[in-house]
Amino acid sequence: MAKHKQNPTRIDIAPKLRDKVIALLNAQLADTLDLYTQVKQAHWNVKGPYFIALHELFDDLAEQLEEPVDDIAERVTALGGVAMGTARIAAKASRLAELPHDSYDGMKMVALLADRYAQLAKSTRVAIDAADDAGDADTADLFTGISRGLDKSLWFLEAHLQ
């Protein structure tokens, strides 16, 4: 991801460390935005006998991702960085696999989204440690809250598969 010159801030984290945290935040922003759009894609196109329940579940899950996306982007800018949050940037930078477009079978979509939630939850836990190692307890705390939400959403998805 392209590095931008930092904007001035009085936050007492050294610029070099802020660069690391900003890059970390932007990586998570790309993945979280990508997951949001994949959940919406599943919401719009889900088919099968559980259509209405999954249609509503996917919409709820997408809504729950809006706040973390905003919080991550705002933390980037609070640290003096530039939030890299367009659809094109997120698509290029995301580490999540693309949702297949060959079938929108409800239970298949549940399993595919569960895989992506698990991947994002794992990278978020890694990000917690990385932010903590950089001395940014606030970003670590932000990621901790996001991690809890991702785990809860993953539980909702996995419950359908058991």
Disulfide bonds with the S-S distance in Angstrom:
none
